[in-house]
Amino acid sequence: MDIIITGLGSVGMTLVKELTEEGHNVVVIDRDALKVENSVNNYDVKGVVGNGASNDVLYEAGVASADLFIAATNRDEMNILCCIIAKKLGVKKTIARTSQAVYADLFSDDSELGLNMMVNPQQEAAREISRMLRFPSAIKVDQFSEGKVELIEFRVEEGSKLQGLVLKNLKDTFKSKILICAAQRNGKAIIPDGNFVIQVDDRLFLTATTKNISSFFKELGWNKQAKNVLIVGGSTTARYLCNEIAKAGISTKLIEKDKARATFLSEDLNHTEVIIGDGTDQSLLIDEGIDSCDAFVTLGNIDEQNIIMSMFASSRNVPKVITKIDQLSYHDILQKSGIYSVVSTKTSAADQIVRFVRLMGNKKGSGVKRLFHIIDETTEILEFEAGKNFRRFDVPLQDLRINLKDDLLIAGIIRDEELITPTGQDVIKEGDSVIIVTLEEGFDNLNDILNF
């Protein structure tokens, strides 16, 4: 597919990396010649230096024959303008990165202006954090099939009921219907079989309904939804988050050092207590109740400060600490310090866009409905629609296994709005949504899971 990306910030560069790795022909546009040069040198792309809203620049990039135009600059209005112009010049589809929800409302109908998708990284990150706060014992929470299925990542601690358990005995030990679909051990991704023995410090990934996850965590003796949250940093993400968790009745306190911003947030967020102050001041955090909160979330603009504040919260034994970072190289530092829940706006936005690209590239029949990268992006969890061209309908999964590619697991089947936790006797039927976990990248079609 021929794709043009304008704006080589963190989101743009993440997209360049992922889309070139998937074999797409990518052209990059940016005013900064050095950024363009670095992209050309590091990836198999063509580069154009200039304004992404310029006719001449867009023509040089090949907009008239391109399949997709992605505007990922840090200016909402510029992104929208670039997409409108690109569409007028002939590109088939457009995606605009935005940070303000009002634009999604204004341009929800793409029939006139040609905006096929609007991605809001801050809003998506806020939703991700909100899901974590529902299950504080989880490191990360994602959803499939419009919330019918949850994907939960958690760590096995010393003394856990899971320690030493052979996976095939899981159903005999726990009543809840859950499926452990992937694991990370010593940094390596594993698709576990029935003989997999769970060890301390394993990172496990499970799929189940919200009800069954709650029941499973209760069996493990883990805590319920956070009730009292302390947030540092009055960013756009924080504003979205406060609105999200207010719906769940969570008591929220937000610390912001800029007086004007704090005043605005205080007037805008009716259900949030806003404090003017510096969240890096440890005495302030103590005064504002860090020792009694259920969760602590850092949403400042400087990664290093977010990390330091999170480490302090961890040292005060806050049950749940969530850290926003933009430089993913800091991820390992946080993991080694015992802070496992990390959010990045750029990866959440990139995953949304890559999923859209795959949907565009699908042939008739089965297609990707949802996509997540886990375990340092070495493992993919995908939701497919089982279209009529799938070659192995109504085959019991225990018989289908011989036809499946290696390092792959069927983690769930959604039929008639209900999740089926797969057993050997279950089958895939036309119209099902099928959740797949794989160590292989680039699946576009449900038939790709087969080895013939």
LUMROZA-587303 format. One record per residue (C-alpha): residue in three letters; y negated, x negated, z; residue number from 1; chain. Coordinates in Angstrom, 2 decimals. Each point is the difference from the previous one (the first is absolute). Layout:
REM residues N
NODE code   north    east      up pos unit
NODE  ALA       Y       X       Z NUM    A
...
REM end
This chain:
REM residues 452
NODE code   north    east      up pos unit
NODE  MET    0.00    0.00    0.00   1    A
NODE  ASP   -3.54   -1.23   -0.80   2    A
NODE  ILE   -2.13    0.12    3.16   3    A
NODE  ILE   -3.62   -1.00    0.64   4    A
NODE  ILE   -1.20   -0.76    3.54   5    A
NODE  THR   -3.68   -0.39    0.84   6    A
NODE  GLY   -0.89   -1.41    3.42   7    A
NODE  LEU    1.91   -3.02    1.28   8    A
NODE  GLY   -0.36    0.53    3.74   9    A
NODE  SER    2.96    0.28    2.34  10    A
NODE  VAL    1.30    3.26   -1.50  11    A
NODE  GLY   -0.55   -1.16   -3.57  12    A
NODE  MET    1.80   -3.30    0.51  13    A
NODE  THR    2.93    1.70    1.73  14    A
NODE  LEU    0.31    2.25   -3.03  15    A
NODE  VAL   -0.19   -2.93   -2.42  16    A
NODE  LYS    2.88   -1.68    1.82  17    A
NODE  GLU    2.22    3.08    0.24  18    A
NODE  LEU   -0.61    1.36   -3.48  19    A
NODE  THR    0.52   -3.33   -1.77  20    A
NODE  GLU    3.21   -0.53    1.96  21    A
NODE  GLU    1.20    3.35   -1.34  22    A
NODE  GLY   -0.59   -1.18   -3.57  23    A
NODE  HIS   -3.19    1.87   -0.91  24    A
NODE  ASN   -2.66   -1.47   -2.29  25    A
NODE  VAL   -3.07   -0.33    2.21  26    A
NODE  VAL   -3.64   -0.72   -0.88  27    A
NODE  VAL   -2.40   -0.74    2.87  28    A
NODE  ILE   -3.77    0.52    0.09  29    A
NODE  ASP   -2.44   -1.34    2.58  30    A
NODE  ARG   -3.58   -1.27    0.13  31    A
NODE  ASP    1.22   -3.08    1.89  32    A
NODE  ALA    1.19   -2.52   -2.59  33    A
NODE  LEU    1.90   -2.01    2.63  34    A
NODE  LYS    2.06    3.03    1.05  35    A
NODE  VAL    0.84    0.73   -3.61  36    A
NODE  GLU    0.95   -3.62   -0.62  37    A
NODE  ASN    2.26   -0.09    3.07  38    A
NODE  SER    1.75    3.19   -1.11  39    A
NODE  VAL    0.59   -1.38   -3.49  40    A
NODE  ASN    1.33   -3.30    1.39  41    A
NODE  ASN    2.28    1.56    2.63  42    A
NODE  TYR    1.32    3.02   -1.92  43    A
NODE  ASP    0.86    0.82   -3.58  44    A
NODE  VAL   -3.17    1.99   -0.63  45    A
NODE  LYS   -2.97    0.05   -2.34  46    A
NODE  GLY   -3.43   -0.23    1.65  47    A
NODE  VAL   -3.44    1.34   -0.92  48    A
NODE  VAL   -3.12   -0.95    1.94  49    A
NODE  GLY   -2.55    2.79    0.27  50    A
NODE  ASN   -0.85    3.52    1.13  51    A
NODE  GLY    2.91    2.44   -0.06  52    A
NODE  ALA   -2.38    2.82   -0.97  53    A
NODE  SER   -1.22   -1.83   -3.11  54    A
NODE  ASN    1.18    1.31   -3.38  55    A
NODE  ASP    0.15   -3.51   -1.45  56    A
NODE  VAL    2.01   -1.36    2.93  57    A
NODE  LEU    2.41    2.93   -0.08  58    A
NODE  TYR    0.52   -0.33   -3.76  59    A
NODE  GLU    0.69   -3.73    0.43  60    A
NODE  ALA    2.60    0.89    2.64  61    A
NODE  GLY    1.71    2.36   -2.46  62    A
NODE  VAL   -0.86    3.29    1.66  63    A
NODE  ALA    0.46    2.07   -3.16  64    A
NODE  SER    3.74   -0.69   -0.11  65    A
NODE  ALA    0.71   -0.46    3.74  66    A
NODE  ASP    2.35    2.28    1.91  67    A
NODE  LEU   -1.74   -0.25    3.37  68    A
NODE  PHE   -3.39   -1.06    1.37  69    A
NODE  ILE   -0.31   -0.78    3.74  70    A
NODE  ALA   -3.44   -0.35    1.60  71    A
NODE  ALA    0.42   -1.87    3.29  72    A
NODE  THR   -3.45   -1.37    0.80  73    A
NODE  ASN   -1.49    0.52    3.46  74    A
NODE  ARG   -2.52    2.57   -1.28  75    A
NODE  ASP    1.17    3.60   -0.31  76    A
NODE  GLU   -2.65    1.09   -2.48  77    A
NODE  MET    0.64   -2.99   -2.24  78    A
NODE  ASN    3.73    0.73   -0.02  79    A
NODE  ILE   -0.56    3.61   -0.98  80    A
NODE  LEU   -2.48   -0.98   -2.72  81    A
NODE  CYS    2.35   -2.66   -1.40  82    A
NODE  CYS    2.83    2.54   -0.24  83    A
NODE  ILE   -2.18    2.61   -1.72  84    A
NODE  ILE   -1.18   -2.53   -2.61  85    A
NODE  ALA    3.51   -1.45   -0.50  86    A
NODE  LYS    1.38    3.47   -0.61  87    A
NODE  LYS   -2.74    0.75   -2.54  88    A
NODE  LEU    0.91   -3.24   -1.80  89    A
NODE  GLY    3.65    0.96   -0.38  90    A
NODE  VAL    2.09   -1.12    3.00  91    A
NODE  LYS    2.83    2.46    0.75  92    A
NODE  LYS   -0.16    0.11    3.85  93    A
NODE  THR   -2.46   -1.15    2.67  94    A
NODE  ILE    0.14   -0.75    3.73  95    A
NODE  ALA   -3.06   -0.47    2.21  96    A
NODE  ARG    0.02   -1.60    3.43  97    A
NODE  THR   -2.32    1.90    2.37  98    A
NODE  SER   -0.81   -0.04    3.71  99    A
NODE  GLN   -1.74    3.36    0.36 100    A
NODE  ALA    2.00    3.22    0.15 101    A
NODE  VAL   -2.90    1.96   -1.53 102    A
NODE  TYR    0.69   -1.58   -3.39 103    A
NODE  ALA    3.61    1.18    0.05 104    A
NODE  ASP   -1.32    3.54    0.50 105    A
NODE  LEU   -2.64   -0.28   -2.72 106    A
NODE  PHE    2.33   -1.47   -2.59 107    A
NODE  SER    3.24    1.76    0.92 108    A
NODE  ASP    0.12    1.58   -3.48 109    A
NODE  ASP    0.50   -2.80   -2.53 110    A
NODE  SER   -0.24    2.23   -3.07 111    A
NODE  GLU   -3.67   -0.77   -0.64 112    A
NODE  LEU   -0.58   -3.57    1.18 113    A
NODE  GLY    3.45   -1.46   -0.51 114    A
NODE  LEU    0.65   -1.32    3.52 115    A
NODE  ASN    3.76    0.23    0.30 116    A
NODE  MET    0.28   -1.39    3.52 117    A
NODE  MET   -2.27   -0.99    2.87 118    A
NODE  VAL    1.33   -2.42    2.60 119    A
NODE  ASN   -1.63   -0.21    3.42 120    A
NODE  PRO    1.41   -3.07    1.81 121    A
NODE  GLN   -1.80    0.74    3.28 122    A
NODE  GLN    1.24    3.58    0.16 123    A
NODE  GLU    3.55   -1.04   -0.82 124    A
NODE  ALA   -0.09   -2.67    2.74 125    A
NODE  ALA   -1.28    2.58    2.48 126    A
NODE  ARG    2.87    2.32   -0.85 127    A
NODE  GLU    2.44   -2.87    0.44 128    A
NODE  ILE   -1.38   -0.80    3.46 129    A
NODE  SER    0.06    3.68    0.94 130    A
NODE  ARG    3.70    0.14   -0.84 131    A
NODE  MET    0.63   -3.06    2.20 132    A
NODE  LEU   -1.71    1.70    2.92 133    A
NODE  ARG    2.42    2.92   -0.29 134    A
NODE  PHE    2.89   -2.45    0.58 135    A
NODE  PRO   -1.50   -2.84    2.07 136    A
NODE  SER    3.36   -1.79    0.29 137    A
NODE  ALA    0.05   -0.38   -3.78 138    A
NODE  ILE   -1.56   -2.96   -1.77 139    A
NODE  LYS   -0.76    1.99   -3.14 140    A
NODE  VAL    0.41    3.61   -1.13 141    A
NODE  ASP   -0.01    1.30   -3.58 142    A
NODE  GLN    0.90    3.34   -1.54 143    A
NODE  PHE    1.99    1.28   -2.96 144    A
NODE  SER    0.27    3.38   -1.67 145    A
NODE  GLU   -3.30    1.34    1.33 146    A
NODE  GLY    0.85   -0.82    3.60 147    A
NODE  LYS    3.54    1.41    0.02 148    A
NODE  VAL    1.40   -3.51    0.55 149    A
NODE  GLU   -1.37   -2.79    2.19 150    A
NODE  LEU    0.61   -3.70   -0.53 151    A
NODE  ILE   -0.21   -1.84    3.32 152    A
NODE  GLU    0.00   -3.74    0.68 153    A
NODE  PHE    0.76   -1.20    3.53 154    A
NODE  ARG    1.21   -3.07    1.87 155    A
NODE  VAL    3.16   -0.22    2.11 156    A
NODE  GLU   -0.85   -1.26    3.48 157    A
NODE  GLU    2.14   -1.66    2.64 158    A
NODE  GLY    2.01    2.61    1.89 159    A
NODE  SER   -0.31    2.66   -2.70 160    A
NODE  LYS    2.89    2.43   -0.46 161    A
NODE  LEU    0.09   -1.26   -3.59 162    A
NODE  GLN    0.73   -3.59    1.01 163    A
NODE  GLY    3.47   -1.02   -1.22 164    A
NODE  LEU    0.67    3.38   -1.62 165    A
NODE  VAL    2.10    0.00   -3.18 166    A
NODE  LEU   -1.81    2.18   -2.49 167    A
NODE  LYS    3.03    2.13   -0.87 168    A
NODE  ASN    0.11    1.08    3.67 169    A
NODE  LEU   -3.61    1.23    0.00 170    A
NODE  LYS    0.96    3.67   -0.40 171    A
NODE  ASP    2.39   -0.21    2.94 172    A
NODE  THR   -2.69   -1.51    2.24 173    A
NODE  PHE   -3.03    2.11   -0.92 174    A
NODE  LYS   -0.20    3.73   -0.70 175    A
NODE  SER   -3.11   -0.22   -2.18 176    A
NODE  LYS    0.46    0.01   -3.78 177    A
NODE  ILE   -1.59   -3.26   -1.12 178    A
NODE  LEU    0.91   -2.65   -2.57 179    A
NODE  ILE   -0.73   -3.71    0.45 180    A
NODE  CYS   -0.67   -0.97   -3.58 181    A
NODE  ALA   -1.30   -3.59    0.24 182    A
NODE  ALA   -0.35   -2.86    2.45 183    A
NODE  GLN   -1.88   -3.25    0.33 184    A
NODE  ARG    1.64   -2.87    1.89 185    A
NODE  ASN   -1.50   -3.48    0.26 186    A
NODE  GLY   -2.41    0.91   -2.79 187    A
NODE  LYS    2.77    1.08   -2.39 188    A
NODE  ALA    0.35    3.48   -1.46 189    A
NODE  ILE    3.39    1.67    0.38 190    A
NODE  ILE    1.39    3.27   -1.38 191    A
NODE  PRO    2.53    0.66    2.78 192    A
NODE  ASP    3.50    1.40   -0.41 193    A
NODE  GLY    2.19    1.64    2.65 194    A
NODE  ASN    1.10   -3.37    1.42 195    A
NODE  PHE   -3.57   -1.15    0.70 196    A
NODE  VAL   -0.42   -0.93    3.69 197    A
NODE  ILE   -3.46    0.66    1.41 198    A
NODE  GLN   -1.55   -2.93    1.88 199    A
NODE  VAL   -3.03   -0.51    2.21 200    A
NODE  ASP   -3.20   -0.66   -2.01 201    A
NODE  ASP    1.39    1.72   -3.09 202    A
NODE  ARG   -2.63    2.01   -1.84 203    A
NODE  LEU    1.66    3.27   -1.00 204    A
NODE  PHE   -1.15    2.63   -2.49 205    A
NODE  LEU    1.24    3.54    0.33 206    A
NODE  THR   -0.47    3.24   -1.90 207    A
NODE  ALA    0.19    3.44    1.58 208    A
NODE  THR   -1.97    3.17    0.61 209    A
NODE  THR   -2.82   -0.08    2.54 210    A
NODE  LYS    2.10    2.12    2.36 211    A
NODE  ASN    3.00   -2.34   -0.15 212    A
NODE  ILE   -2.15   -3.12    0.42 213    A
NODE  SER   -1.60    1.50    3.11 214    A
NODE  SER    3.46    0.84    1.31 215    A
NODE  PHE    1.32   -3.49   -0.80 216    A
NODE  PHE   -2.90   -1.73    1.73 217    A
NODE  LYS    0.53    2.27    3.00 218    A
NODE  GLU    3.65   -1.10    0.13 219    A
NODE  LEU   -1.24   -3.59   -0.01 220    A
NODE  GLY   -2.38    0.82    2.85 221    A
NODE  TRP   -3.12   -0.80   -1.99 222    A
NODE  ASN   -3.48    1.37    0.52 223    A
NODE  LYS   -1.44    3.04   -1.76 224    A
NODE  GLN   -3.25    0.44   -1.92 225    A
NODE  ALA   -2.99   -2.00    1.24 226    A
NODE  LYS   -2.47    2.13    1.97 227    A
NODE  ASN   -2.79   -2.46    0.75 228    A
NODE  VAL   -1.22   -2.41   -2.72 229    A
NODE  LEU   -2.65   -2.73    0.09 230    A
NODE  ILE   -1.40   -1.08   -3.39 231    A
NODE  VAL   -2.27   -2.99   -0.69 232    A
NODE  GLY   -2.14   -0.05   -3.14 233    A
NODE  GLY   -1.89    2.93   -1.46 234    A
NODE  SER    1.09   -0.56   -3.57 235    A
NODE  THR    0.65    2.67   -2.61 236    A
NODE  THR    3.69   -0.28    0.86 237    A
NODE  ALA   -0.83    0.67    3.66 238    A
NODE  ARG   -1.97    3.09   -0.94 239    A
NODE  TYR    2.92    1.36   -2.01 240    A
NODE  LEU    2.42   -0.88    2.81 241    A
NODE  CYS   -2.02    1.78    2.70 242    A
NODE  ASN   -0.03    3.16   -2.09 243    A
NODE  GLU    3.75   -0.28   -0.65 244    A
NODE  ILE    1.09   -0.46    3.61 245    A
NODE  ALA   -2.43    2.60    1.32 246    A
NODE  LYS    2.21    2.58   -1.75 247    A
NODE  ALA    2.90   -1.16    2.21 248    A
NODE  GLY   -2.02    0.37    3.20 249    A
NODE  ILE   -0.07   -3.73    0.72 250    A
NODE  SER   -2.79   -1.17    2.33 251    A
NODE  THR   -1.95   -2.70   -1.84 252    A
NODE  LYS   -2.63   -2.56    0.98 253    A
NODE  LEU   -1.71   -2.09   -2.68 254    A
NODE  ILE   -1.94   -3.24    0.61 255    A
NODE  GLU   -2.61   -1.03   -2.60 256    A
NODE  LYS   -2.60   -2.76    0.54 257    A
NODE  ASP   -2.52    1.11   -2.64 258    A
NODE  LYS   -2.29    2.52    1.71 259    A
NODE  ALA   -0.95    1.91   -3.16 260    A
NODE  ARG    3.63    0.28   -1.11 261    A
NODE  ALA    1.11    1.03    3.48 262    A
NODE  THR   -2.68    2.70    0.12 263    A
NODE  PHE    1.10    1.36   -3.37 264    A
NODE  LEU    3.66    0.06    1.05 265    A
NODE  SER   -0.85    1.66    3.31 266    A
NODE  GLU   -1.72    2.83   -1.86 267    A
NODE  ASP    2.67    0.22   -2.69 268    A
NODE  LEU    3.15   -0.18    2.17 269    A
NODE  ASN   -0.14    2.94    2.40 270    A
NODE  HIS    3.33   -0.77    1.68 271    A
NODE  THR   -0.50   -3.76    0.44 272    A
NODE  GLU   -1.84   -1.84    2.77 273    A
NODE  VAL   -2.05   -2.77   -1.65 274    A
NODE  ILE   -1.00   -3.07    2.00 275    A
NODE  ILE   -2.66   -2.48   -1.14 276    A
NODE  GLY    1.38   -3.44    0.71 277    A
NODE  ASP    1.83   -3.10   -1.22 278    A
NODE  GLY    3.75    0.52   -0.09 279    A
NODE  THR    0.58   -3.75    0.24 280    A
NODE  ASP   -1.47    0.13    3.54 281    A
NODE  GLN    3.11    0.12    2.16 282    A
NODE  SER   -1.87    1.27    3.05 283    A
NODE  LEU   -1.30    2.93   -2.06 284    A
NODE  LEU    3.54    0.85   -1.13 285    A
NODE  ILE    1.15    0.01    3.62 286    A
NODE  ASP   -2.94    2.17    1.04 287    A
NODE  GLU    0.76    2.47   -2.80 288    A
NODE  GLY    3.61    0.43    1.06 289    A
NODE  ILE    2.17   -2.35   -2.05 290    A
NODE  ASP    2.43   -0.23    2.94 291    A
NODE  SER    0.62    3.75    0.01 292    A
NODE  CYS    0.07    0.83   -3.72 293    A
NODE  ASP    3.20    0.79   -1.91 294    A
NODE  ALA   -1.15   -1.74   -3.17 295    A
NODE  PHE   -2.60   -2.54   -1.09 296    A
NODE  VAL   -1.16   -0.21   -3.63 297    A
NODE  THR   -2.21   -2.74   -1.48 298    A
NODE  LEU   -1.91    1.02   -3.14 299    A
NODE  GLY   -2.74   -2.63   -0.19 300    A
NODE  ASN   -1.01   -1.75   -3.21 301    A
NODE  ILE    1.01   -3.49    1.16 302    A
NODE  ASP    3.74   -0.65    0.10 303    A
NODE  GLU   -0.22   -2.81    2.56 304    A
NODE  GLN   -1.85    2.21    2.47 305    A
NODE  ASN    2.49    2.82   -0.51 306    A
NODE  ILE    2.85   -2.40    0.73 307    A
NODE  ILE   -1.61   -1.39    3.16 308    A
NODE  MET   -0.76    3.48    1.34 309    A
NODE  SER    3.55    1.11   -0.76 310    A
NODE  MET    1.46   -3.00    1.81 311    A
NODE  PHE   -2.15    0.80    3.02 312    A
NODE  ALA    1.19    3.62   -0.05 313    A
NODE  SER    3.59   -1.20   -0.21 314    A
NODE  SER   -0.56   -2.29    2.98 315    A
NODE  ARG   -1.20    3.07    1.96 316    A
NODE  ASN    3.30    1.72   -0.84 317    A
NODE  VAL   -1.48    2.75   -2.16 318    A
NODE  PRO    3.09    1.92   -1.25 319    A
NODE  LYS   -1.14    0.18   -3.64 320    A
NODE  VAL   -2.28   -2.49   -1.79 321    A
NODE  ILE   -0.97    0.51   -3.65 322    A
NODE  THR   -1.94   -2.64   -1.94 323    A
NODE  LYS   -1.81    0.25   -3.32 324    A
NODE  ILE   -0.03   -3.18   -2.06 325    A
NODE  ASP   -1.06   -0.75   -3.56 326    A
NODE  GLN    1.46   -3.52   -0.20 327    A
NODE  LEU    3.75    0.59    0.00 328    A
NODE  SER    0.58   -3.67    0.81 329    A
NODE  TYR   -0.85    0.95    3.59 330    A
NODE  HIS    2.99    2.33    0.15 331    A
NODE  ASP    2.39   -2.65    1.34 332    A
NODE  ILE   -2.44   -0.99    2.76 333    A
NODE  LEU   -0.04    3.56    1.27 334    A
NODE  GLN    3.76    0.36   -0.21 335    A
NODE  LYS    0.57   -3.15    2.03 336    A
NODE  SER   -2.45    1.20    2.63 337    A
NODE  GLY    1.94    3.25    0.41 338    A
NODE  ILE   -2.43    2.23   -1.92 339    A
NODE  TYR    2.08    1.72   -2.65 340    A
NODE  SER   -2.11    2.93   -1.23 341    A
NODE  VAL   -2.32   -1.30   -2.71 342    A
NODE  VAL   -2.03    1.98   -2.52 343    A
NODE  SER   -1.62   -1.25   -3.18 344    A
NODE  THR   -2.20    2.22   -2.13 345    A
NODE  LYS    0.66   -2.06   -3.10 346    A
NODE  THR    3.80    0.32    0.11 347    A
NODE  SER   -0.10    3.75    0.63 348    A
NODE  ALA   -2.32    0.45   -2.98 349    A
NODE  ALA    2.05   -2.30   -2.22 350    A
NODE  ASP    3.22    1.86    0.78 351    A
NODE  GLN   -1.61    3.30   -0.98 352    A
NODE  ILE   -1.17   -1.42   -3.31 353    A
NODE  VAL    3.29   -1.76   -0.80 354    A
NODE  ARG    1.80    3.29    0.63 355    A
NODE  PHE   -2.37    1.74   -2.45 356    A
NODE  VAL    0.67   -2.72   -2.59 357    A
NODE  ARG    3.73    0.51    0.33 358    A
NODE  LEU   -0.38    3.73   -0.41 359    A
NODE  MET   -1.95   -0.66   -3.21 360    A
NODE  GLY    2.73   -2.30   -1.26 361    A
NODE  ASN    2.91    2.30    0.68 362    A
NODE  LYS    1.93    1.37   -2.91 363    A
NODE  LYS    1.19    3.59   -0.08 364    A
NODE  GLY    2.29    0.89    2.89 365    A
NODE  SER    0.22   -1.56    3.43 366    A
NODE  GLY   -3.17   -1.64    1.27 367    A
NODE  VAL   -1.54   -1.68    3.02 368    A
NODE  LYS   -1.77    2.50    2.27 369    A
NODE  ARG   -0.85   -2.40    2.83 370    A
NODE  LEU    0.26   -3.74    0.63 371    A
NODE  PHE   -0.30   -2.28    3.01 372    A
NODE  HIS    0.38   -3.76    0.37 373    A
NODE  ILE    1.50   -1.23    3.28 374    A
NODE  ILE    1.14   -3.31    1.49 375    A
NODE  ASP   -2.75   -2.16   -1.51 376    A
NODE  GLU    0.26    1.93   -3.26 377    A
NODE  THR    3.57   -1.23   -0.66 378    A
NODE  THR    1.47    3.47    0.37 379    A
NODE  GLU   -0.94    3.28   -1.64 380    A
NODE  ILE    0.57    3.54    1.21 381    A
NODE  LEU   -0.45    2.52   -2.79 382    A
NODE  GLU    0.24    3.75   -0.38 383    A
NODE  PHE    1.35    1.18   -3.36 384    A
NODE  GLU    0.24    3.40   -1.56 385    A
NODE  ALA    3.54    0.55   -1.26 386    A
NODE  GLY   -0.75    1.15   -3.55 387    A
NODE  LYS    2.55    1.35   -2.42 388    A
NODE  ASN    0.68   -3.37   -1.62 389    A
NODE  PHE    1.54   -1.55    3.16 390    A
NODE  ARG    3.51   -1.11   -0.94 391    A
NODE  ARG    1.93    0.59    3.27 392    A
NODE  PHE   -0.68    3.49    1.30 393    A
NODE  ASP    2.47    1.63    2.42 394    A
NODE  VAL    1.83   -3.25    0.75 395    A
NODE  PRO    0.74   -0.51    3.73 396    A
NODE  LEU   -2.02   -2.96    1.25 397    A
NODE  GLN    3.15   -1.71    1.24 398    A
NODE  ASP    1.18   -0.08   -3.65 399    A
NODE  LEU   -3.45   -0.72   -1.41 400    A
NODE  ARG   -0.26   -3.23    2.01 401    A
NODE  ILE    2.06   -1.94   -2.53 402    A
NODE  ASN   -2.60    0.88   -2.64 403    A
NODE  LEU   -3.02   -1.02    2.10 404    A
NODE  LYS   -1.79   -3.31   -0.33 405    A
NODE  ASP    0.32   -2.52    2.80 406    A
NODE  ASP   -2.39    0.05    2.99 407    A
NODE  LEU   -0.80    3.67   -0.47 408    A
NODE  LEU    0.36    3.04    2.24 409    A
NODE  ILE   -0.50    3.74   -0.48 410    A
NODE  ALA   -2.04    0.81    3.11 411    A
NODE  GLY   -0.64    3.70   -0.41 412    A
NODE  ILE    0.36    3.05   -2.23 413    A
NODE  ILE   -2.53    2.84    0.17 414    A
NODE  ARG    1.34    3.31   -1.29 415    A
NODE  ASP   -1.62    3.40    0.40 416    A
NODE  GLU   -2.71   -1.53    2.22 417    A
NODE  GLU    2.61   -1.39    2.43 418    A
NODE  LEU    1.02   -3.60    0.66 419    A
NODE  ILE    3.68   -0.87   -0.38 420    A
NODE  THR    0.92   -3.17    1.90 421    A
NODE  PRO    2.56   -1.34   -2.47 422    A
NODE  THR    3.70   -0.29    0.78 423    A
NODE  GLY    2.82   -1.03   -2.30 424    A
NODE  GLN    0.67    3.63   -0.92 425    A
NODE  ASP   -3.55    0.85   -1.10 426    A
NODE  VAL   -0.99    0.08   -3.68 427    A
NODE  ILE   -3.18   -0.18   -2.07 428    A
NODE  LYS   -0.90    3.20   -1.85 429    A
NODE  GLU   -2.60    0.66   -2.68 430    A
NODE  GLY   -3.39    0.67    1.57 431    A
NODE  ASP    0.69   -1.97    3.18 432    A
NODE  SER   -2.45   -2.56    1.32 433    A
NODE  VAL    1.93   -3.20    0.72 434    A
NODE  ILE   -1.22   -2.81    2.27 435    A
NODE  ILE    1.22   -3.46   -0.96 436    A
NODE  VAL   -0.29   -3.33    1.84 437    A
NODE  THR    0.42   -3.13   -2.10 438    A
NODE  LEU   -0.63   -3.74    0.00 439    A
NODE  GLU   -0.57    0.16   -3.76 440    A
NODE  GLU   -3.44    0.80   -1.43 441    A
NODE  GLY   -1.06    1.92   -3.06 442    A
NODE  PHE    2.08    3.18    0.23 443    A
NODE  ASP   -1.67    2.69   -2.13 444    A
NODE  ASN    2.85    2.48   -0.36 445    A
NODE  LEU    2.81    1.28    2.21 446    A
NODE  ASN    2.49   -1.34   -2.55 447    A
NODE  ASP   -1.27   -3.50    0.89 448    A
NODE  ILE    2.06    0.13    3.21 449    A
NODE  LEU    3.20   -0.04   -2.08 450    A
NODE  ASN    1.65   -3.25   -1.11 451    A
NODE  PHE    0.96    1.28   -3.43 452    A
REM end
